Amino acid sequence: MSNQAMQAAEEVGGLNFELGKEKEFLRQNVRALVEREVPREYARELDEKEEFPHKVWKALAESGYLGIPIAEEYGGVGGDIVDMVIVTEELAHRSGSIGLTFFMSSCFGAKTLQFAGSEMLKRKYLPLLAEGKLMFSFSLTEPDGGTDVLGAMKTRAVEKDDHWVINGQKVWTTSANVADYLVVVARSKEDVVKKADGISVFLVKTDTPGIRLRKLDKVGIRATQSFEVFYDNVKVPKDHLIGEKDKGFYQTLAMLNNERILTAALCLGEAQAAFEDALQYAKERRAFGKPIGQFQAIQHKISWMRTKVELARLITYKAAWLQSLGRDCAIEANMAKLVAANFACEVTDAGMQVFGGYGYSREYDMQRYWRDCRLHKVGPVSDEMVLNFIGERMGLPRSY
Ligand SMILES: Cc1cc2nc3c(=O)[nH]c(=O)nc-3n(C[C@H](O)[C@H](O)[C@H](O)COP(=O)(O)OP(=O)(O)OC[C@H]3O[C@@H](n4cnc5c(N)ncnc54)[C@H](O)[C@@H]3O)c2cc1C
């Protein structure tokens, strides 16, 4: 559609499913970077070796993509959530792990700091995040529960002289081994009326004395490792409190729609890759003297795969579009995560069936997509909590 036609459509309030030139250009460029920096064999090798792709991170920084969530005044390029969706989707199309790392560092790192951090923290860290010289990881979930994260939170932060002291244990802190800083959420006040009160968020240097990591062995998303993190009398300078003391949980709430939308974008990339591989395989693999794609049972599976990816993409981009305009997108963001995570699991499972026995072989990527996308039904938020949220938003009573 021409610019004039787009403008005309906007004026009459018509629908427009075009991304526009700039965003299409961004997509093509990220796709080209992925082809150049992350060949298929490399993505497979990273998964096998559980190795973080530092050179890809550097390439993302050099191309300016790590600066997308960061405002220009802090050294970024001031992109919107639609841009972040595009980058996440394209990275996840080759590797869910790389997509997840971009999403975690940009969403919980850059966005949290930009949203709630002091001017000093923003000036000091945001330009370095944009340049890829720093990476942040998010340390919220604890061993006793991630869904009832506040009820389960035992990590404590206590003020002492010119610093805070953190004691406790987290679990699943992803990329903690390569992150320079951890965004740590801890209880800073005991006697509170609501569980959400009395929580604070800190920016903690990963090599601070008292921090110890223990690696977890995961089924998928293996190129980015996840860790138990033990905090034993960890000292944090007072000026590394992010946002207001005791109000931290409300700050993290502000990130939730971004988190849902970007999780959906990860699922889109993984599901799209599974669909493309299955389509290609169905054209090449033969049985009974014909390509298996000639059998209706296989054709229908692949038609459903394409349909599910398209449906998930529509709600994901709608949620991102609403968010980029500053409109309420809470229901759509939750729907996007729900639909995209479930469809991605269905699509990759169908892909496994199309591949027959070779689907089960680690020489093909289908099993990796299948393993990777299973995470998104539970993390960073479970399907059940998303459904609870949608229920409540429709006026139904809270169920828990
Ligand atoms: C690979 C991976 C990476 C992760 N990365 C990070 C990270 O970087 N940082 C971080 O802080 N966390 C991270 N997480 C943690 C993730 O956010 C949690 O696993 C998730 O929130 C679920 O918490 P849980 O595992 O403790 O499950 P639980 O809270 O124990 O839930 C178990 C089951 O009970 C259900 N359930 C619980 N309460 C209700 C209810 N009220 N209604 C209906 N169903 C309910 C849940 O939906 C789930 O199905 C990661 C997890 C994984 C697996």
The ligand as an SDF file (V2000), in Angstrom:
LIG
                    3D

 53 58  0  0  0  0  0  0  0  0999 V2000
   13.9060  -22.1810   31.2040 C   0  0  0  0  0  0  0  0  0  0  0  0
   13.3430  -21.1950   32.1850 C   0  0  0  0  0  0  0  0  0  0  0  0
   13.8480  -19.9020   32.2140 C   0  0  0  0  0  0  0  0  0  0  0  0
   13.3820  -18.9960   33.1660 C   0  0  0  0  0  0  0  0  0  0  0  0
   13.9810  -17.7660   33.2610 N   0  0  0  0  0  0  0  0  0  0  0  0
   13.6920  -16.9620   34.3080 C   0  0  0  0  0  0  0  0  0  0  0  0
   14.4460  -15.7690   34.5480 C   0  0  0  0  0  0  0  0  0  0  0  0
   15.3510  -15.4000   33.7880 O   0  0  0  0  0  0  0  0  0  0  0  0
   14.1710  -15.0460   35.6680 N   0  0  0  0  0  0  0  0  0  0  0  0
   13.2030  -15.4000   36.5440 C   0  0  0  0  0  0  0  0  0  0  0  0
   13.0200  -14.7020   37.5440 O   0  0  0  0  0  0  0  0  0  0  0  0
   12.4370  -16.5210   36.3290 N   0  0  0  0  0  0  0  0  0  0  0  0
   12.6670  -17.3060   35.2530 C   0  0  0  0  0  0  0  0  0  0  0  0
   11.9490  -18.4660   35.0500 N   0  0  0  0  0  0  0  0  0  0  0  0
   10.9290  -18.8600   36.0220 C   0  0  0  0  0  0  0  0  0  0  0  0
    9.4930  -18.8470   35.4650 C   0  0  0  0  0  0  0  0  0  0  0  0
    9.0380  -17.5190   35.3990 O   0  0  0  0  0  0  0  0  0  0  0  0
    8.6480  -19.7530   36.3920 C   0  0  0  0  0  0  0  0  0  0  0  0
    9.0410  -21.0840   36.1490 O   0  0  0  0  0  0  0  0  0  0  0  0
    7.1620  -19.5850   36.1590 C   0  0  0  0  0  0  0  0  0  0  0  0
    6.7270  -18.3280   36.6200 O   0  0  0  0  0  0  0  0  0  0  0  0
    6.3490  -20.6830   36.8800 C   0  0  0  0  0  0  0  0  0  0  0  0
    6.7300  -20.7770   38.2270 O   0  0  0  0  0  0  0  0  0  0  0  0
    7.0810  -22.2180   38.8610 P   0  0  0  0  0  0  0  0  0  0  0  0
    8.0000  -22.9010   37.9280 O   0  0  0  0  0  0  0  0  0  0  0  0
    7.5610  -22.0090   40.2440 O   0  0  0  0  0  0  0  0  0  0  0  0
    5.7260  -23.0080   38.8760 O   0  0  0  0  0  0  0  0  0  0  0  0
    4.6500  -23.0010   40.0630 P   0  0  0  0  0  0  0  0  0  0  0  0
    4.3910  -21.5910   40.4860 O   0  0  0  0  0  0  0  0  0  0  0  0
    5.0600  -23.9600   41.1050 O   0  0  0  0  0  0  0  0  0  0  0  0
    3.3560  -23.5470   39.3120 O   0  0  0  0  0  0  0  0  0  0  0  0
    3.1830  -24.9530   39.0480 C   0  0  0  0  0  0  0  0  0  0  0  0
    1.8720  -25.1250   38.2560 C   0  0  0  0  0  0  0  0  0  0  0  0
    0.7590  -24.6830   39.0550 O   0  0  0  0  0  0  0  0  0  0  0  0
   -0.0070  -23.7350   38.3290 C   0  0  0  0  0  0  0  0  0  0  0  0
   -0.6000  -22.7300   39.2200 N   0  0  0  0  0  0  0  0  0  0  0  0
   -0.0050  -22.0900   40.2620 C   0  0  0  0  0  0  0  0  0  0  0  0
   -0.8560  -21.2170   40.8040 N   0  0  0  0  0  0  0  0  0  0  0  0
   -2.0080  -21.2840   40.0940 C   0  0  0  0  0  0  0  0  0  0  0  0
   -3.2690  -20.6280   40.1520 C   0  0  0  0  0  0  0  0  0  0  0  0
   -3.5270  -19.6830   41.0480 N   0  0  0  0  0  0  0  0  0  0  0  0
   -4.2280  -20.9630   39.2400 N   0  0  0  0  0  0  0  0  0  0  0  0
   -3.9800  -21.9210   38.3060 C   0  0  0  0  0  0  0  0  0  0  0  0
   -2.8140  -22.5790   38.2020 N   0  0  0  0  0  0  0  0  0  0  0  0
   -1.8470  -22.2670   39.0810 C   0  0  0  0  0  0  0  0  0  0  0  0
    1.0070  -23.0770   37.3700 C   0  0  0  0  0  0  0  0  0  0  0  0
    0.3410  -22.4580   36.2910 O   0  0  0  0  0  0  0  0  0  0  0  0
    1.8370  -24.2860   36.9670 C   0  0  0  0  0  0  0  0  0  0  0  0
    1.1860  -24.9990   35.9490 O   0  0  0  0  0  0  0  0  0  0  0  0
   12.3540  -19.3770   34.0710 C   0  0  0  0  0  0  0  0  0  0  0  0
   11.8160  -20.6710   33.9930 C   0  0  0  0  0  0  0  0  0  0  0  0
   12.2990  -21.5760   33.0930 C   0  0  0  0  0  0  0  0  0  0  0  0
   11.7290  -22.9740   33.0820 C   0  0  0  0  0  0  0  0  0  0  0  0
  1  2  1  0
  2  3  1  0
  2 52  2  0
  3  4  2  0
  4  5  1  0
  4 50  1  0
  5  6  2  0
  6  7  1  0
  6 13  1  0
  7  8  2  0
  7  9  1  0
  9 10  1  0
 10 11  2  0
 10 12  1  0
 12 13  2  0
 13 14  1  0
 14 15  1  0
 14 50  1  0
 15 16  1  0
 16 17  1  0
 16 18  1  0
 18 19  1  0
 18 20  1  0
 20 21  1  0
 20 22  1  0
 22 23  1  0
 23 24  1  0
 24 25  2  0
 24 26  1  0
 24 27  1  0
 27 28  1  0
 28 29  2  0
 28 30  1  0
 28 31  1  0
 31 32  1  0
 32 33  1  0
 33 34  1  0
 33 48  1  0
 34 35  1  0
 35 36  1  0
 35 46  1  0
 36 37  1  0
 36 45  1  0
 37 38  2  0
 38 39  1  0
 39 40  1  0
 39 45  2  0
 40 41  1  0
 40 42  2  0
 42 43  1  0
 43 44  2  0
 44 45  1  0
 46 47  1  0
 46 48  1  0
 48 49  1  0
 50 51  2  0
 51 52  1  0
 52 53  1  0
M  END
$$$$
